[in-house]
């Protein structure tokens, strides 16, 4: 495997808090690794360490073949980083932000201007190029921030919760732009708490909790850890919920789970259509009226909850702060 990102045994401690505890990972060139975990799990510390902003206490990491500690300058020449918040100067226009940072990257006066125009077109910001960044919408700022991270045409791109706070349409637009970069051969490490984002973008997923890697695999591989498809039954009346659980329990592989608010029972049945038919017959025989009777595949949310004991959701505060 041609790995663009490699880490072995990364450890980082702040006082008595171990933000990273023997983290190892490998990302093949031209692919996306999704890094998932609850708040404080170590996601941002991992990104900051791989991007040379933090030095590990133990372990090693290489980006595009260069050591993140001993060859920091070479690593920085090959990476782009977009953090949780747009890192642009709000008083400058979109074009001015790109040109200024391009010149700081030593692209030269002409080179910075040419690269700025390319990125404004690529990220559909030409119409707003001469507006101050403070007048941009949240989605426009994130697109500008992503454009800034690509000024140096990086081989490896780190995206730390890049779509937090965006509306669904803006999020989908950013997803497409990330996919476009991967299509150009860029390797992406993405941290996110939107599980559908990881499901859509990531070739492989790494789940971390309390600084440790607790699971790794493709989305489908992780979903299989939860079990097969499950029957989801929604009853017409909450008063029928307990009875439905009792009726379905003898047919289930494990004890059915109920959700009183949603009036649903989740049941893992043995494989085969016969089990479904038996469940439907048992409910009908018991006189339980059903609003919905459907077979559901496990989601990444199910995986996340089973592995960490927490439901996934957008972070209320930056992840690190998991370093404090």
C-alpha distance (Angstrom), angle and dihedral (degrees) to the residues before:
residue distance angle dihedral
X1 . . .
X2 3.80 . .
X3 3.81 99.4 .
X4 3.81 117.6 -161.8
X5 3.81 92.4 -178.5
X6 3.80 123.2 35.1
X7 3.79 129.5 170.9
X8 3.78 129.3 174.6
X9 3.80 124.0 -170.5
X10 3.81 97.9 -22.4
X11 3.80 111.4 -173.4
X12 3.80 128.4 179.9
X13 3.79 125.5 174.9
X14 3.80 131.5 -171.1
X15 3.79 108.0 -167.3
X16 3.80 105.5 -58.5
X17 3.81 92.8 -16.6
X18 3.81 116.6 95.5
X19 3.82 104.1 -155.3
X20 3.82 92.5 178.4
X21 3.79 121.8 27.9
X22 3.82 114.5 -172.1
X23 3.82 95.9 -41.8
X24 3.81 115.8 -176.1
X25 3.79 127.2 178.0
X26 3.78 142.8 153.2
X27 3.81 128.4 -157.0
X28 3.78 121.2 -165.5
X29 3.80 115.7 -132.1
X30 3.80 113.6 -93.2
X31 3.82 95.2 20.2
X32 3.82 137.4 101.9
X33 3.80 124.6 -118.5
X34 3.79 114.2 -162.9
X35 3.80 113.7 -150.2
X36 3.80 111.1 -156.7
X37 3.78 132.3 -179.4
X38 3.80 143.2 123.6
X39 3.81 122.5 -84.3
X40 3.79 109.9 -63.7
X41 3.80 93.6 19.3
X42 3.81 94.6 125.4
X43 3.81 101.8 -100.0
X44 3.80 97.7 129.2
X45 3.81 92.6 40.7
X46 3.81 87.5 55.4
X47 3.81 91.6 51.2
X48 3.80 93.8 45.0
X49 3.80 91.0 49.6
X50 3.79 94.1 48.6
X51 3.81 90.4 45.6
X52 3.86 90.3 54.6
X53 3.83 94.1 -113.5
X54 3.81 91.2 115.1
X55 3.79 128.7 34.1
X56 3.82 115.2 -135.5
X57 3.80 119.9 -123.7
X58 3.80 89.1 -140.5
X59 3.78 139.5 -0.4
X60 3.79 132.3 46.2
X61 3.79 137.5 -101.2
X62 3.79 134.8 -172.3
X63 3.79 128.5 -163.5
X64 3.81 116.6 -163.0
X65 3.80 86.2 -14.9
X66 3.83 96.7 -51.8
X67 3.79 126.0 115.1
X68 3.83 112.3 -115.1
X69 3.82 92.6 -140.1
X70 3.80 106.5 33.6
X71 3.83 96.6 34.0
X72 3.79 100.1 32.8
X73 3.79 95.1 143.5
X74 3.82 93.0 53.2
X75 3.81 90.1 48.9
X76 3.81 92.1 51.4
X77 3.80 90.7 52.6
X78 3.80 89.7 59.6
X79 3.80 104.1 42.6
X80 3.77 140.3 73.8
X81 3.80 124.6 -160.0
X82 3.79 131.4 -161.4
X83 3.79 112.6 -177.9
X84 3.78 132.3 -159.0
X85 3.81 92.8 -81.0
X86 3.79 129.9 42.7
X87 3.80 107.8 -94.0
X88 3.79 99.1 -156.0
X89 3.81 132.6 120.6
X90 3.79 104.7 -104.6
X91 3.81 93.2 -156.9
X92 3.80 92.9 58.7
X93 3.78 125.3 73.3
X94 3.78 121.0 -111.5
X95 3.79 90.8 -102.8
X96 3.82 92.8 47.4
X97 3.81 91.6 50.6
X98 3.79 91.4 53.6
X99 3.80 95.8 43.8
X100 3.80 93.5 47.0
X101 3.78 93.9 49.9
X102 3.80 91.1 42.2
X103 3.80 89.8 57.0
X104 3.82 90.2 47.5
X105 3.81 86.1 55.2
X106 3.82 87.0 54.5
X107 3.78 95.9 -114.4
X108 3.81 88.1 139.9
X109 3.80 128.0 -121.5
X110 3.80 95.4 -74.3
X111 3.80 95.3 35.4
X112 3.81 92.3 52.0
X113 3.80 91.7 50.3
X114 3.82 93.1 47.7
X115 3.81 92.2 47.6
X116 3.82 90.8 47.5
X117 3.80 91.5 54.1
X118 3.82 90.9 48.5
X119 3.79 92.3 52.4
X120 3.81 95.1 43.5
X121 3.79 88.1 56.0
X122 3.80 94.2 42.6
X123 3.82 92.6 51.8
X124 3.81 94.9 41.0
X125 3.80 94.2 -115.9
X126 3.80 100.0 123.0
X127 3.80 92.5 106.8
X128 3.83 90.3 55.0
X129 3.81 98.0 36.6
X130 3.81 93.7 113.5
X131 3.80 97.3 42.0
X132 3.79 119.8 102.0
X133 3.79 110.7 -102.3
X134 3.82 89.7 -123.4
X135 3.80 87.5 69.1
X136 3.81 93.4 54.2
X137 3.79 121.4 106.6
X138 3.81 118.6 -117.3
X139 3.79 91.5 -98.7
X140 3.81 92.5 49.1
X141 3.80 91.6 50.3
X142 3.79 91.4 51.6
X143 3.82 90.5 49.4
X144 3.80 89.7 49.8
X145 3.81 90.0 48.0
X146 3.80 90.6 51.3
X147 3.81 89.7 47.9
X148 3.83 89.5 52.5
X149 3.81 90.5 51.7
X150 3.82 88.9 55.4
X151 3.80 97.8 49.3
X152 3.79 92.5 104.0
X153 3.84 93.6 46.8
X154 3.84 91.8 -117.2
X155 3.78 124.4 -154.7
X156 3.81 91.0 -147.2
X157 3.80 126.6 38.3
X158 3.81 124.8 -163.6
X159 3.81 114.8 -158.2
X160 3.80 114.3 -173.4
X161 3.82 107.8 -164.1
X162 3.82 90.6 -41.6
X163 3.82 97.2 177.2
X164 3.82 100.8 44.7
X165 3.80 109.0 138.9
X166 3.80 96.1 11.4
X167 3.79 123.2 128.1
X168 3.84 116.6 -113.5
X169 3.82 94.2 -100.0
X170 3.82 93.4 51.6
X171 3.80 90.1 45.1
X172 3.81 91.6 53.1
X173 3.82 90.2 49.2
X174 3.79 91.1 52.9
X175 3.81 90.8 47.4
X176 3.79 90.0 56.2
X177 3.79 90.9 49.7
X178 3.81 91.2 51.3
X179 3.81 89.8 49.9
X180 3.79 88.6 51.6
X181 3.82 90.3 55.9
X182 3.80 91.4 49.2
X183 3.80 88.1 50.6
X184 3.81 87.1 57.0
X185 3.82 90.1 55.7
X186 3.82 100.2 -97.1
X187 3.81 116.2 146.2
X188 3.81 113.9 -135.5
X189 3.79 132.7 -159.3
X190 3.79 107.6 -167.8
X191 3.79 127.2 -171.6
X192 3.78 114.8 -163.9
X193 3.77 144.5 153.1
X194 3.80 92.4 -156.2
X195 3.78 100.2 95.0
X196 3.80 93.4 -165.5
X197 3.82 86.3 58.0
X198 3.80 91.7 57.3
X199 3.80 90.3 43.1
X200 3.81 91.0 52.8
X201 3.81 101.1 40.4
X202 3.81 110.5 24.9
X203 3.79 124.9 90.0
X204 3.80 88.3 -168.5
X205 3.81 132.9 12.6
X206 3.79 130.3 -145.5
X207 3.81 117.6 -163.5
X208 3.81 116.5 -156.2
X209 3.78 129.6 -174.4
X210 3.81 128.0 176.9
X211 3.77 90.6 -5.4
X212 3.81 96.2 -53.9
X213 3.81 132.8 104.6
X214 3.81 106.2 -116.9
X215 3.82 101.2 171.7
X216 3.79 141.0 7.1
X217 3.78 135.2 -177.3
X218 3.77 145.1 89.6
X219 3.78 118.3 -50.9
X220 3.82 90.9 -101.9
X221 3.81 92.6 48.0
X222 3.80 91.6 52.7
X223 3.78 92.3 46.5
X224 3.79 90.3 53.7
X225 3.81 88.5 58.6
X226 3.81 88.1 66.7
X227 3.79 92.4 53.3
X228 3.76 136.8 -105.6
X229 3.77 130.5 -52.8
X230 3.79 117.5 -43.4
X231 3.77 133.6 -147.2
X232 3.79 114.2 -121.1
X233 3.79 115.7 -161.9
X234 3.80 122.6 -172.7
X235 3.81 114.4 -164.4
X236 3.80 123.8 -152.1
X237 3.81 94.4 -127.2
X238 3.83 130.4 35.8
X239 3.80 88.1 -137.9
X240 3.83 88.0 68.3
X241 3.79 94.5 53.5
X242 3.82 98.9 88.7
X243 3.79 91.2 45.7
X244 3.82 91.2 50.5
X245 3.83 90.1 53.0
X246 3.82 90.3 51.5
X247 3.80 92.7 48.5
X248 3.81 94.3 48.3
X249 3.82 98.4 40.2
X250 3.86 95.7 82.0
X251 3.82 89.7 54.8
X252 3.81 96.8 46.5
X253 3.80 129.5 98.1
X254 3.82 89.9 -142.4
X255 3.81 132.2 11.7
X256 3.83 109.9 -67.2
X257 3.81 117.1 -112.4
X258 3.80 120.6 -137.2
X259 3.80 133.4 -158.2
X260 3.78 111.0 -158.0
X261 3.81 94.4 -169.3
X262 3.80 92.5 54.3
X263 3.84 93.6 34.4
X264 3.80 89.2 -130.0
X265 3.79 136.8 138.0
X266 3.82 119.2 -156.9
X267 3.79 114.0 -153.5
X268 3.80 130.4 -178.7
X269 3.80 105.4 -150.3
X270 3.81 131.8 -171.4
X271 3.80 113.2 -90.8
X272 3.77 118.3 -86.7
X273 3.79 140.4 62.1
X274 3.80 90.3 -95.3
X275 3.81 91.3 71.9
X276 3.80 91.4 52.2
X277 3.79 91.5 49.1
X278 3.81 90.6 48.9
X279 3.83 91.3 51.1
X280 3.80 92.1 50.2
X281 3.80 91.8 47.4
X282 3.82 92.9 48.3
X283 3.80 92.3 51.7
X284 3.79 92.5 47.4
X285 3.83 92.8 46.8
X286 3.84 89.8 51.5
X287 3.80 90.8 52.0
X288 3.80 94.4 -117.8
X289 3.80 110.8 154.1
X290 3.79 112.4 -141.5
X291 3.79 127.5 -152.8
X292 3.82 95.6 -172.1
X293 3.81 133.6 11.1
X294 3.81 112.1 -176.8
X295 3.78 142.6 153.4
X296 3.83 112.9 -126.8
X297 3.79 131.3 -165.9
X298 3.82 116.7 -136.0
X299 3.80 112.9 -95.9
X300 3.79 130.4 -146.2
X301 3.79 85.4 -106.4
X302 3.82 88.2 63.0
X303 3.80 89.6 49.6
X304 3.79 92.4 47.9
X305 3.80 92.8 50.1
X306 3.79 93.9 46.7
X307 3.81 92.9 49.1
X308 3.81 100.2 41.0
X309 3.80 104.9 19.3
X310 3.82 89.0 -126.0
X311 3.78 134.1 102.2
X312 3.77 114.5 -120.5
X313 3.77 121.4 -117.1
X314 3.79 141.7 141.7
X315 3.78 114.0 -62.2
X316 3.80 116.8 -102.6
X317 3.79 91.0 -155.1
X318 3.82 133.5 17.7
X319 3.77 112.5 -72.0
X320 3.79 91.9 -119.9
X321 3.04 109.1 64.2
X322 3.87 63.4 85.7
X323 3.78 81.7 90.9
X324 3.79 92.1 61.3
